[in-house]
């Protein structure tokens, strides 16, 4: 392996472990701070608490999946799909009455951040 490929590999591996750790941490946060997520849940979705726990478990499992080479690509593709589903929550919060006192510009900023997270995940698919 030449120096360029070696640097890329190390940077890519760093990104993989960072990403896995972030999703594991955020997934645990769904269980330890469930009340934080409840107001964000769209009113048209049923069983908010169950959905929060399920999404937290999914984030933990996908974060762990990213850490192992044998499950990495499946986990990365699944993370992209999960982020697409999470767009429903972000878009719903843009409607008046759903903003929870959060400045509108921050709510709008979350949309491109979702797409950046999807891109970051995509470029790590091997």
N, C-alpha and C positions, 0 to 999 in steps of 0.2 A: 504494500500500500504506500503510495507516495504521500508527501506531506499534505497536499491539498485534500486528497480523499480522507486522510486520517483526521484532519481538522473538521471536515464536513461530518464524518462519522461521529466524532466526539460532540460536536454541536448538536447534531441530530439526536444523539442519545441523551444529552442534557435536556433537550426540549421534551423528549418522550417522558423522562422521569419527572420533570417539572409538571407537565400536563397531567400525568397520572396522579401525582401528589395533590394537585389543585382539585381534581374531581373527587378524590377520596375525601379531602378536607371539607369541600362543599357538601358532599353527600352526608357526611357525619353531621354537619351543621343543620341539615334538614331534620334530624332527630333531636338535636340538642336545643334548637331554636325554632321549633315548629311555628310558634306564634308570630315570628318574623315574616313567614311566608303566607300565612292565612289571608291577610288583607290584599295580597297581590293576586290571589286566585280569581279568575273570571267567574262571575255569578252564574253563568250558564253551565259551568262544569259541576258535576255532582261530587259529593264526598271529598271535600277539600283536604281534610286531614289525611285520609287514605292516599290521595294523589300525591301529597307532599312526602309522605313516607315512601311511597313507591318510587317517586323520582329520586329521592335521596338514596335508596337502595340501588337503583339503577346507576346513579353517578358513582357510587362506591365500587360496584362490580365492574363498570367500564373503566374506572380509574385503575383498578387492579389489573384488568385485562390489558391495558396499555403497557404495563410493566413487563409483561412476559411476551417474548418473541412469537410464541406459538399462537397467541390470541390477539396480538397487537393490531393486525389489520382489521379483523372483525370488530374489535373494540373501537378503533378509530372511525370506521364507517358508521358504527352505531352511535358514536358521539355526534357525528354530523347530523344524523337523523333526529337525535334527541334535541339538538340545538334548533333544528327546524321546528319541531313541535313546541319548544319553549318560546318561539317567536309569537305564538298565540297569546301568551301572557304579556309579553312586552308590547305587542300591538294593542291589546285590550286596555292596557294602562294609559294609552294615549287619548282615550275617549274621556270627555268631561265627566266628572263624578268618579272616575277610577284612578285618578292621579295621586291620591293619598298625600297630597301636599308636597309632592316632589316636583321641583321645577320642570317645566315642559322641556326645556333644552336638554336636561339630563335624560328624560324619558326618550327623546328622539336620539340621543347619543347611544343609547343601549342597542338600537337597531343595527347600526353599522358595526358596533363591537361584536354582536352576534355573528355577523358575516366574517369579520376578521378571525374570530375563534374557529369558525368553520374552515376558513382558508388555512389557518395554522394547523388544524387537524389534518386537512387534506394533504398538505405538503409533507407530512410525516408518514403517510401511507407508503409502505414499501412494497 
